[in-house]
Amino acid sequence: MLKNYLKTAFRNLLRNKLFSVLNILGLVIGMVACLLILQYVKHQNSYDSFHNNADKIYRVANANAKDASKEGTSTFLGSGQALKNEFPEIDEVTTIIHGDNGLINYEEKRFNEKEFYFVDATFFDVFPSFKLIKGNPKTALSKPNTMVLTKRMADKYFGNSNPLGKVLEYNGKVKYQITGVVENPPTNSHLKFNFLVANHDIRKVITTRKRSWTWPAFYTYVTFKSKDHPQKVNTKLDGVLDKHLPEKRRGSLKLALKPIQDIYLSESGPGLSAGGDAQTINILLIVAIFILMVAWVNYINLSTARATERAKEVGVRKVVGAYRQQLIGQFMGEALLINVLAVALTLLLIDYLSPFLEGITTIQMVDNLWQDGQFWLMAGGLFLAGTLLSGFYPAFVLSSYKPVLVLKGKIMRSVQGRKLRKGLTLFQFAVSMILISGTLTVYQQLQFMRNQDLGIDINQVLIVQSPRVSNTEKDINLFRQQTLRQAQVKSFSTSACLPGWFNGEAEQVKIKGQNGEGTAQSQLWVDDQYIPTYGLKLLAGKNFTPGSIAENERSVVINALSAKRLGYKPEAIINKKIQLRSRGKKKEYTVIGVVNDFHHKSLKQAITPAIFKYRNEGLDYYSIKLGAGSPANTVAAIKAAYLKLFPNDTFEYHFLDSAYNAQYQADQRFGEIFSLFSGLAIFVACIGLFGLASFTLLQRTKEVGIRKVLGASRKNLLTLLLRDFLKPVLLAGLLALPIMYWGMMEWLKNFAYRMSVSWWLFVLPLMLVGLVALLTVSFQTFKTTRNNPIDALRYE
């Protein structure tokens, strides 16, 4: 029986080639888009799930004692051990310090490297799923000045030779012996290290200086003996910190536990690396569902549109003895065959297009798609759902026809079927408008952020990484002098951080003599040329004085928001004494100047109060302001001077505007992915609309012929026929309008500074969908009105 159903279905597909091609094409595009998005969503949701003991690994971080939602990513050095001592349920503890970029030397090889993690010897006890290729995980990091490399770094420096026992020089000062080689962290790990360095020296310094409970810069992870223990311990965490913190800080902080699998998509994020965006993932998941639903709607629409064409076939089959169940089986067989062909083509395209999506997302989602069991489950699920959902209703409608009425020609058009098709077409139009609106919103917000006045000049600023081996005041001045000799160079500054990057360590700040804790404000270590180099405007007071080192080290320049938080206007706060408390120590400074507020980070975040503190050596970056014109020759001259002065370093540079705008790369990628799949959804809707128009106009062939005989002009006929397709566009616009507005507002909540929502963001999607619908059906409509009325009257 099944063989007969499939054979009949195959013949029907060949007999109705246009119908078959449109259905298969729509389903293929829908399934490809859906599976690609689901692969991305699956990857984002799988972060850190590869750990064998993932359900027992938790991060320990500081949180606001009065508002648990304000949770950080790190804690104090002593927190982990304090928890282990207090709770027997905790099995092991490890801490990580995220090191700065460093210069690695080995023989003739010299590279500026990233992702140094200074870790405890217990690192591999907490994270045993990071497998050592060479070395012993129990002893690899047990001694000072030892290091474990990833396979990627081992291949880079040592090729095929054994790296164990060899020594790498770090920043020209410290030598580390290699005691292990670990597999590269998977792409779905929030721990993205290249070098694991034993942190004995750092622990010793911090303990000696009694800063174990004053500097919350340690990423701490614990493992529990049982997966049931975290909940039990979590209820007892309040007050643990108060036993160790200085008296004035007690009651302000508490410890919080975060399951490792929740870290990547949490609001606080990983801290050690960039986090994901749960809202973006949910939006893409909705887009995937929309695309697939549009494809299934196409199948239902086209199948029911052909119902009258196949009504006589059904009538004849029933007359000769076919049961309804057999007819349902036949039509479900057709749906099965179409979905089989669609899935086969989908799998071929998925293999070809996966690298394309990985290129957009910059994520390698799976090494071998064909060995990914979850992928096959998703593909199988789509196939079954597609066959049932797209096949059941057409099969039910066609098999319900009464043979007597059909053979008498009394069931040529179904009012219910027509209403259903209009409703489904309405749904497709509404979805298309919502997706177009979303795409426009993403790109408009990105454009808004890029065009905003940042309050700081980042154009034509060349950033050079300061030398790692030698970075004294004398070195800086020599390089500064040689750089300023270049005609295109306008100014030269040094700083510890840059606009768009790390915003400076937060400090508690208050006016001297005031009660209370003060307010948290960011500190930025800069020299006396930073403010003029970046075009910051002095609202009151003065800048640091060149050459007056002692005076500058006792002074600070603040931004306007800092003054406001301290309760003063810019002019009134000049010469006021302020107290800064950082890492448990108090220092006193004089406010000598106030500059305008500026966006030190992206516009997704609000402007923060900032305090500029003076330092003239040991800073990480050189900012070189260039005049107009091509910078190529100037950069080459600066590089030559740099390498001559610092022969044991590498010359690393970039332009600040590019680095600053890189903050929006994630949003840019989201916009590209969203627009790509939105375009596919609209294209699938057009395929269905084209097919529906073809069959609808075919059914009205006789009507068109009669109207032409009665004197209707081609213009009248075009208006009449197109009206039926354009009405749903207007109605879909009304239905989509509140959803479009709600979606825009929800997404824009992520941005501290956002565009105003203009009327054209709602009208343009309506116009675009209307234009696409008009163009899609115009060709078929025009062809129908050109037919000879005599031929039309002979139809049926």
C-alpha positions in Angstrom: 0.0 0.0 0.0 2.7 2.5 1.0 4.6 1.7 -2.3 1.4 2.5 -4.2 0.9 5.8 -2.3 4.5 6.8 -3.0 4.3 5.8 -6.7 1.1 7.9 -7.1 2.7 10.8 -5.2 5.7 10.7 -7.5 3.6 10.8 -10.6 1.6 13.7 -9.2 4.9 15.6 -8.5 6.0 15.1 -12.1 2.6 16.1 -13.5 2.6 19.4 -11.6 6.1 20.5 -11.9 5.6 24.2 -10.9 3.7 23.2 -7.8 6.4 20.6 -6.9 9.3 23.0 -7.5 7.7 25.8 -5.5 6.9 23.5 -2.5 10.3 21.8 -2.4 12.2 25.1 -2.8 10.2 26.8 0.0 10.7 23.9 2.3 14.4 23.6 1.5 15.0 27.3 2.2 13.0 27.1 5.4 14.7 24.0 6.7 18.2 25.2 5.8 17.7 28.6 7.6 16.0 26.9 10.6 18.7 24.3 11.0 21.6 26.8 10.7 20.0 29.0 13.3 19.3 26.1 15.6 23.0 25.0 15.2 24.0 28.5 16.3 21.5 28.6 19.2 22.6 25.1 20.3 26.2 26.2 20.3 25.5 29.3 22.4 23.4 27.3 24.9 26.1 24.6 25.2 28.8 26.8 26.8 30.8 24.9 29.4 28.6 21.8 29.1 31.5 19.7 27.9 32.9 19.5 31.4 32.2 16.0 32.8 31.5 17.5 36.2 29.7 20.6 34.9 26.8 20.2 37.3 29.2 20.4 40.2 31.3 23.4 39.1 30.3 26.9 40.3 31.8 30.3 40.1 32.1 32.3 43.3 31.7 36.1 43.0 30.9 39.2 45.0 27.4 40.5 44.9 25.6 43.5 46.5 24.4 42.4 49.9 21.2 44.5 49.5 20.5 43.7 45.8 21.5 40.2 44.7 20.8 41.1 41.1 24.0 43.2 41.1 26.4 40.3 40.9 30.0 40.6 39.8 32.3 38.1 38.2 35.2 38.0 40.6 35.9 38.0 44.3 38.8 38.3 46.8 41.8 36.0 46.9 40.8 34.5 50.2 37.1 33.8 49.4 37.6 30.4 47.8 39.7 28.9 50.7 37.3 30.5 53.3 34.4 28.7 51.7 36.3 25.4 51.6 37.2 25.8 55.2 33.6 26.6 56.2 31.6 24.1 54.0 32.7 20.4 53.9 30.4 20.0 50.9 33.1 21.8 48.7 35.5 19.5 47.2 38.1 21.7 45.5 38.8 25.4 44.9 40.9 27.2 42.2 41.5 30.9 41.4 42.4 32.6 38.2 43.9 36.0 37.6 43.5 37.3 34.0 46.9 38.6 33.0 47.7 41.4 30.6 49.1 40.8 27.1 52.7 39.8 27.3 55.8 39.5 25.2 57.0 35.9 24.8 60.6 35.2 23.7 62.0 31.8 22.7 65.2 31.7 20.7 64.6 33.8 17.6 60.8 33.8 18.0 59.2 36.8 19.6 55.4 37.4 19.8 53.0 39.7 21.7 50.6 37.1 23.2 47.2 37.3 24.9 45.1 35.2 27.3 47.6 34.5 30.2 45.7 32.9 33.1 47.7 32.9 36.4 46.2 29.9 38.2 46.4 27.7 41.3 48.0 24.2 41.2 44.4 22.9 41.7 43.2 24.2 38.2 43.1 20.7 36.7 41.4 19.3 39.8 38.5 21.7 39.2 38.6 21.4 35.4 39.7 17.9 34.6 38.0 18.0 31.2 40.9 20.2 30.0 43.1 17.2 29.1 46.9 17.4 29.2 48.5 16.0 26.1 51.9 16.1 27.8 52.7 16.5 31.5 51.0 15.5 34.8 47.9 17.5 35.8 48.6 16.9 39.5 52.1 18.4 39.4 52.2 20.6 36.3 51.5 23.9 38.2 52.7 22.9 41.6 56.0 24.8 41.5 56.7 28.5 41.0 57.7 29.8 37.5 56.1 26.9 35.7 53.7 27.2 32.7 51.3 25.0 30.7 50.8 25.8 27.1 47.8 25.0 24.8 48.5 22.8 21.9 48.1 25.8 19.6 50.9 27.7 21.4 53.1 24.6 21.6 52.9 24.1 17.9 53.6 27.8 17.3 56.8 27.9 19.3 58.1 24.4 19.2 56.6 22.7 16.1 57.0 18.9 16.4 59.7 19.0 19.2 58.8 18.2 22.8 58.3 21.5 24.7 58.5 19.9 28.2 61.4 21.3 30.2 62.0 24.2 27.8 61.8 27.8 29.0 59.9 30.8 27.7 60.8 34.4 28.6 57.9 36.6 29.7 58.2 40.4 29.1 62.0 40.1 29.1 62.0 39.6 32.9 60.6 36.3 34.1 61.4 32.8 32.8 58.8 30.1 32.9 59.6 26.4 32.5 57.0 24.5 30.5 55.6 21.6 32.5 52.6 20.6 30.3 50.7 20.9 27.1 46.9 21.1 27.3 44.3 20.6 24.5 43.0 23.9 23.1 39.9 25.0 25.0 36.7 24.2 23.0 35.0 27.1 21.2 32.1 26.7 23.7 34.3 27.4 26.8 34.2 30.7 28.5 37.8 30.0 29.7 39.8 30.9 26.6 43.4 30.7 27.8 46.6 30.3 25.8 49.0 30.1 28.7 48.3 28.7 32.2 50.9 30.1 34.6 51.5 29.1 38.2 50.4 32.0 40.4 52.6 31.3 43.5 54.5 34.6 43.3 51.2 36.6 42.9 49.7 34.8 45.9 52.8 35.5 48.0 52.9 39.2 47.2 49.1 39.7 47.9 49.3 37.7 51.2 52.4 39.6 52.3 50.8 43.0 51.6 47.6 41.8 53.4 45.4 42.4 50.4 43.7 39.0 50.3 40.5 40.7 51.4 40.8 44.1 49.7 41.4 43.4 46.0 38.4 41.6 44.4 40.1 40.7 41.1 40.2 36.9 41.4 38.0 34.6 39.3 37.2 31.8 41.7 35.7 28.4 41.0 34.7 25.6 43.3 33.6 22.0 42.8 31.0 20.3 45.1 31.1 16.7 46.2 27.5 16.3 45.1 25.3 18.1 42.6 22.8 18.6 45.4 25.2 20.5 47.7 25.3 23.9 45.9 21.7 24.7 46.8 22.3 23.8 50.4 25.5 25.9 50.6 23.9 28.9 48.8 21.4 29.4 51.7 24.3 29.8 54.2 26.5 32.3 52.2 25.2 35.5 53.8 27.7 36.7 56.4 30.7 34.6 55.2 32.5 37.7 53.9 31.8 39.7 57.0 34.0 37.4 59.0 37.0 38.5 56.9 36.4 42.0 55.4 37.5 45.2 57.1 34.9 46.5 59.5 33.8 49.4 57.3 33.0 47.1 54.4 31.0 44.5 56.4 27.4 44.3 55.3 27.9 45.7 51.9 29.0 42.5 50.0 28.1 38.9 50.0 29.2 35.8 48.0 27.1 34.4 45.2 27.3 31.0 43.4 26.8 30.7 39.6 26.6 27.4 37.8 29.3 27.2 35.2 26.8 26.4 32.4 24.9 29.7 33.2 27.9 32.0 33.2 28.2 32.7 29.4 24.7 34.0 28.9 24.3 35.6 32.4 23.9 39.4 32.7 27.1 39.6 34.6 28.9 37.6 31.9 32.1 35.5 32.2 34.4 38.4 33.0 37.4 36.5 31.7 36.0 36.7 28.1 33.1 38.1 26.1 29.7 36.8 27.0 26.7 35.9 24.9 23.4 37.6 24.7 20.3 35.5 25.7 18.0 38.0 24.1 19.8 37.8 20.7 19.5 34.0 20.9 15.8 34.1 21.6 15.2 36.5 18.8 17.1 34.3 16.3 15.1 31.3 17.6 11.9 33.2 16.9 13.1 34.0 13.4 13.9 30.3 12.8 10.4 29.3 13.8 8.9 32.1 11.6 10.9 31.0 8.6 9.8 27.4 9.0 6.2 28.3 9.6 6.2 30.5 6.4 7.6 27.5 4.5 4.9 25.1 5.9 2.2 27.8 5.3 3.3 27.8 1.6 2.8 24.1 1.3 -0.7 24.3 2.9 -1.7 27.3 0.8 -0.6 25.8 -2.5 -2.1 22.4 -1.7 -5.5 23.8 -0.7 -5.4 26.1 -3.7 -5.1 23.1 -5.9 -8.0 21.4 -4.1 -10.6 22.2 -6.8 -8.2 20.9 -9.5 -8.0 17.6 -7.7 -11.6 17.4 -6.6 -12.7 15.2 -9.5 -9.8 12.8 -8.8 -11.0 12.4 -5.3 -14.6 11.9 -6.4 -13.6 9.2 -8.9 -11.5 7.4 -6.4 -14.3 7.4 -3.9 -16.8 6.1 -6.5 -14.5 3.2 -7.3 -14.3 2.3 -3.6 -11.5 4.3 -2.0 -11.9 4.9 1.7 -11.2 8.3 3.3 -8.3 6.8 5.2 -6.8 5.6 2.0 -7.1 9.1 0.4 -5.5 10.7 3.5 -2.7 8.1 3.2 -2.2 9.1 -0.5 -2.0 12.8 0.2 0.2 12.3 3.3 2.4 10.2 1.0 2.8 13.2 -1.3 3.7 15.4 1.7 6.1 12.7 2.9 7.8 12.5 -0.6 8.1 16.2 -0.9 9.6 16.5 2.6 12.0 13.6 1.9 13.3 15.4 -1.2 13.4 18.7 0.7 15.4 17.2 3.6 17.8 15.5 1.3 18.6 18.8 -0.5 18.7 20.6 2.9 21.4 18.3 4.2 23.5 18.8 1.1 23.2 22.6 1.4 23.8 22.6 5.2 27.2 21.0 4.7 28.0 23.6 2.1 26.6 26.6 4.0 27.8 25.9 7.6 31.2 27.5 7.0 29.5 30.6 5.6 27.5 31.0 8.9 30.6 30.3 10.9 32.3 33.1 9.0 29.6 35.5 9.9 29.4 34.5 13.6 33.2 33.9 13.9 32.4 30.7 15.7 33.3 27.1 14.7 30.1 25.5 15.9 30.9 21.8 15.3 33.9 19.9 14.0 32.0 17.3 12.1 28.3 18.0 11.5 27.6 14.4 10.4 28.7 13.0 13.7 26.7 15.5 15.7 23.8 13.5 17.2 21.8 16.6 18.2 21.9 17.9 14.6 20.3 14.6 13.4 17.7 14.8 16.1 16.8 18.4 14.9 16.8 17.4 11.3 14.6 14.4 12.0 12.3 16.4 14.1 11.8 19.0 11.4 11.2 16.3 8.9 8.5 14.6 11.0 6.9 17.9 12.0 7.0 19.2 8.4 5.4 16.1 7.0 2.6 16.1 9.6 1.9 19.8 9.8 2.1 20.5 6.1 0.4 17.4 4.9 -2.4 16.8 7.4 -4.7 19.7 6.6 -4.6 19.4 2.8 -5.1 15.7 3.2 -8.1 16.2 5.5 -9.7 18.8 3.2 -9.2 16.8 0.0 -10.4 13.6 1.4 -13.6 15.2 2.8 -15.1 16.0 -0.6 -18.5 14.3 -1.4 -18.2 12.3 -4.6 -21.7 13.2 -5.8 -21.2 16.9 -5.5 -17.7 16.8 -7.0 -18.8 14.9 -10.1 -21.7 17.3 -10.6 -19.2 20.2 -10.5 -20.9 21.8 -7.4 -17.7 22.1 -5.4 -15.5 24.3 -7.5 -14.7 26.8 -4.8 -14.6 26.5 -1.0 -15.4 29.7 1.0 -13.7 28.2 4.0 -10.6 27.2 2.0 -10.4 30.7 0.5 -10.6 32.3 4.0 -7.9 29.9 5.3 -5.6 30.8 2.4 -6.2 34.5 3.0 -5.5 34.0 6.7 -2.2 32.2 6.0 -1.2 34.8 3.4 -1.9 37.5 6.0 0.3 35.7 8.5 3.2 35.6 5.9 2.9 39.3 5.2 2.8 40.2 8.9 5.9 38.0 9.6 7.7 39.6 6.6 6.9 43.1 7.9 8.0 42.3 11.5 11.4 40.9 10.2 12.0 43.9 7.9 11.2 46.2 10.8 13.6 44.4 13.0 16.4 44.6 10.4 15.9 48.3 10.0 15.9 48.9 13.7 19.2 47.0 14.2 21.0 49.0 11.5 19.5 52.3 12.5 20.7 51.9 16.1 24.2 50.9 14.9 24.3 54.0 12.7 23.0 56.1 15.6 25.8 54.9 17.9 28.5 55.4 15.3 27.3 59.0 14.5 27.0 60.2 18.1 29.3 62.8 19.6 31.5 60.8 21.9 32.8 63.8 23.7 36.3 62.6 22.9 38.2 62.7 19.6 39.2 59.1 18.5 39.9 59.9 14.8 43.5 59.7 13.4 44.8 58.4 16.7 47.5 55.7 16.3 47.8 53.4 19.3 51.1 51.7 19.9 51.6 49.0 22.6 54.3 50.2 25.0 57.4 48.1 25.2 57.3 45.2 27.6 61.0 44.9 28.3 61.8 48.5 29.0 59.2 51.1 29.8 60.8 53.8 32.1 60.3 57.5 31.9 63.6 57.8 30.0 62.5 55.3 27.4 59.1 57.0 26.9 60.7 60.4 26.5 63.2 59.2 23.9 60.4 57.6 21.9 58.2 60.6 22.4 60.9 63.0 21.0 61.6 60.9 17.9 57.8 60.4 17.3 57.1 64.2 17.6 59.7 64.9 14.9 57.4 63.5 12.3 55.5 66.3 10.6 52.1 64.5 10.7 52.3 63.9 14.5 50.4 66.4 16.5 50.7 65.1 20.0 51.8 62.1 22.0 50.3 60.6 25.2 50.6 57.5 27.4 47.8 55.8 29.4 46.9 52.6 31.2 43.7 52.1 29.2 42.1 53.4 26.1 38.6 54.6 25.0 36.5 51.6 24.2 38.5 49.2 26.4 38.9 48.6 30.1 37.3 51.5 31.9 39.6 51.7 34.8 39.4 50.1 38.3 36.5 51.3 40.3 37.3 53.2 43.5 35.2 54.5 46.4 35.5 58.3 46.3 34.2 61.0 48.6 35.0 64.6 49.6 37.4 64.7 52.5 35.5 65.0 55.8 32.2 63.6 54.4 30.6 60.6 56.1 29.7 57.4 54.4 31.3 55.1 51.9 31.4 57.5 48.9 30.6 56.6 45.3 32.2 54.1 43.0 34.1 55.9 40.3 36.6 54.7 37.6 40.2 55.7 37.8 42.3 56.2 34.6 46.1 56.4 34.8 47.3 59.0 32.3 50.1 61.4 31.6 49.9 65.2 31.2 49.2 65.0 27.4 46.2 62.7 27.5 43.5 65.4 27.8 44.8 67.5 24.8 45.6 64.5 22.7 41.9 63.3 23.0 40.4 66.7 22.6 38.7 66.8 26.0 37.5 70.2 27.1 38.4 71.7 30.5 35.1 73.0 32.0 37.0 74.3 35.1 40.5 74.3 36.5 43.6 73.1 34.7 45.3 70.0 33.3 48.3 68.3 34.9 51.4 70.5 34.7 54.2 69.1 32.4 57.4 68.4 34.5 55.7 68.9 37.9 55.7 65.2 38.8 55.3 65.6 42.6 52.4 68.0 42.3 50.7 65.9 39.6 50.9 62.8 41.7 48.9 64.5 44.4 46.3 65.9 42.0 43.4 64.5 39.9 41.3 65.7 37.0 37.7 64.5 37.0 34.8 64.5 34.6 31.6 66.5 35.1 29.6 63.5 36.2 32.2 62.7 38.9 31.8 66.3 40.2 28.0 65.9 40.2 28.1 62.6 42.1 30.3 64.3 44.7 27.7 67.0 45.0 29.5 69.9 43.3 29.4 71.9 40.1 32.6 71.9 38.0 33.8 75.4 39.2 32.9 74.7 42.9 34.9 71.5 43.2 38.3 72.9 42.1 40.9 72.6 44.9 38.6 70.4 47.0 40.3 67.5 48.7 38.9 64.0 47.9 39.6 60.7 49.4 40.0 57.6 47.2 39.8 54.1 48.7 41.1 51.3 46.5 42.2 47.8 47.5 41.8 48.7 51.2 44.0 51.8 51.1 43.0 55.4 51.4 44.7 58.2 49.5 44.0 61.9 49.4 44.1 64.1 46.3 43.3 67.6 45.2 40.9 68.2 42.3 42.7 70.6 39.9 40.4 70.3 36.8 37.1 69.1 35.5 36.6 67.9 31.9 33.5 67.2 29.9 31.7 63.9 30.1 32.7 61.4 27.4 31.9 57.9 26.3 34.8 55.9 27.4 33.0 52.7 26.4 30.2 52.0 23.9 26.8 53.7 23.9 25.3 50.5 25.2 26.6 51.6 28.6 25.9 54.9 30.4 28.7 57.4 30.9 30.5 56.7 34.2 32.2 59.1 36.6 35.9 59.1 35.9 39.0 60.3 37.7 42.3 60.9 35.9 45.3 60.1 38.0 48.8 61.0 36.9 51.6 58.5 36.1 54.6 59.1 33.9 56.0 55.6 33.4 54.9 51.9 33.2 51.8 52.7 31.2 50.5 50.2 28.6 49.7 52.4 25.6 51.1 55.3 23.5 48.4 57.4 21.9 49.8 59.3 18.9 47.5 62.0 17.3 48.1 62.4 13.6 47.1 65.2 11.3 45.2 64.7 8.0 46.5 62.6 5.2 47.7 59.1 4.6 49.5 57.7 7.7 51.5 55.0 6.0 54.9 56.8 5.8 54.5 58.2 9.4 53.6 54.8 10.8 56.7 53.3 9.0 58.9 56.0 10.5 57.5 55.5 14.0 57.9 51.7 13.7 61.6 52.1 12.7 62.2 54.4 15.7 60.4 52.0 18.1 62.4 48.9 17.0 65.7 50.8 17.2 65.0 52.0 20.7 63.4 48.7 21.8 65.0 45.9 19.8 63.8 43.2 22.1 60.1 44.1 21.7 57.6 43.7 18.9 55.9 46.8 17.3 52.1 46.3 17.8 49.8 49.1 16.6 46.2 49.9 15.5 44.0 52.9 14.9 41.7 53.8 17.8 38.5 54.5 15.8 38.6 50.9 14.4 39.2 49.4 17.8 36.5 51.6 19.4 33.9 50.6 16.7 34.9 46.9 17.3 32.7 47.1 20.4 29.7 47.0 18.1 30.9 43.9 16.2 28.5 41.6 18.0 25.6 43.9 17.2 26.9 44.1 13.6 27.0 40.3 13.3 23.5 40.1 14.8 22.3 42.6 12.2 23.9 40.6 9.4 22.5 37.3 10.6 19.1 38.8 11.2 18.9 40.5 7.8 20.1 37.4 6.0 17.5 35.1 7.5 14.8 37.8 7.3 15.5 38.0 3.6 15.2 34.3 3.3 11.8 34.3 5.1 10.6 37.1 2.7 11.8 35.1 -0.3 10.0 32.0 0.8 6.8 34.0 1.3 7.3 35.4 -2.3 7.6 31.8 -3.6 4.3 30.9 -2.0 2.7 34.1 -3.1 3.8 33.4 -6.7 2.4 29.9 -6.6 -0.8 31.0 -5.0 -1.3 33.8 -7.5 -0.8 31.3 -10.4 -3.4 28.9 -9.1 -5.9 31.6 -8.0 -5.7 33.4 -11.4 -6.0 30.0 -13.2 -9.3 29.5 -11.3 -10.5 32.9 -12.4 -9.6 32.4 -16.1 -13.3 32.0 -17.1 -14.3 35.1 -15.0 -11.6 37.2 -16.8 -12.8 36.0 -20.2 -16.4 37.0 -19.4 -15.4 40.4 -18.1 -13.4 41.1 -21.2 -16.3 40.1 -23.5 -18.5 42.5 -21.5 -16.0 45.4 -22.1 -13.6 45.4 -19.2 -10.3 47.1 -20.0 -6.9 45.5 -19.1 -6.5 48.3 -16.5 -9.8 47.4 -14.9 -8.9 43.7 -14.8 -5.4 44.4 -13.3 -7.0 46.6 -10.6 -9.6 44.0 -9.8 -7.2 41.1 -9.6 -4.4 42.8 -7.8 -6.8 44.2 -5.2 -7.3 40.8 -3.8 -3.6 40.4 -3.1 -2.9 43.9 -1.8 -5.8 44.0 0.7 -4.1 41.5 3.0 -0.9 43.6 2.9 -2.7 46.5 4.5 -4.5 44.3 7.1 -1.2 42.5 7.9 0.4 45.9 8.5 -2.3 46.7 11.1 -1.8 43.4 12.8 2.0 43.6 12.7 2.2 47.2 14.0 1.9 46.6 17.8 4.3 43.6 17.5 6.9 45.7 15.6 6.7 48.5 18.2 7.0 46.0 21.1 10.0 44.3 19.5 11.8 47.5 18.9 11.3 48.7 22.4 12.4 45.4 23.9 15.6 45.3 21.9 16.5 48.9 22.4 16.4 48.4 26.2 19.9 47.0 25.9 21.3 50.4 25.0 21.8 53.2 27.5 21.6 55.7 24.5 19.2 54.8 21.8 17.7 56.2 18.7 14.2 57.7 18.6 11.6 55.5 17.0 10.5 57.2 13.7 7.2 56.6 11.8 9.0 55.5 8.7 10.3 52.4 10.6 6.7 51.2 10.5 5.6 52.5 7.1 8.7 51.3 5.1 8.1 47.6 5.9 4.5 47.9 4.8 5.6 49.6 1.5 8.3 47.1 0.9 6.1 44.1 1.4 3.4 45.7 -0.7 5.9 46.4 -3.5 7.2 42.8 -3.3 3.7 41.4 -3.4 2.8 43.7 -6.3 5.8 42.7 -8.4 5.4 39.0 -7.5 1.8 38.7 -8.7 1.9 41.4 -11.5 3.5 39.1 -14.0 1.0 36.4 -13.6 -1.9 38.9 -13.5 -0.7 40.7 -16.6 -0.4 37.4 -18.5 -3.9 36.4 -17.5 -5.4 39.6 -18.8 -3.6 39.2 -22.1 -5.3 35.9 -22.8 -7.8 35.6 -25.7 -11.4 35.7 -24.1 -12.5 32.9 -26.4 -9.8 30.6 -24.9 -10.8 31.8 -21.5 -14.4 30.9 -22.0 -13.5 27.4 -23.2 -11.6 26.8 -19.9 -13.3 24.3 -17.5 
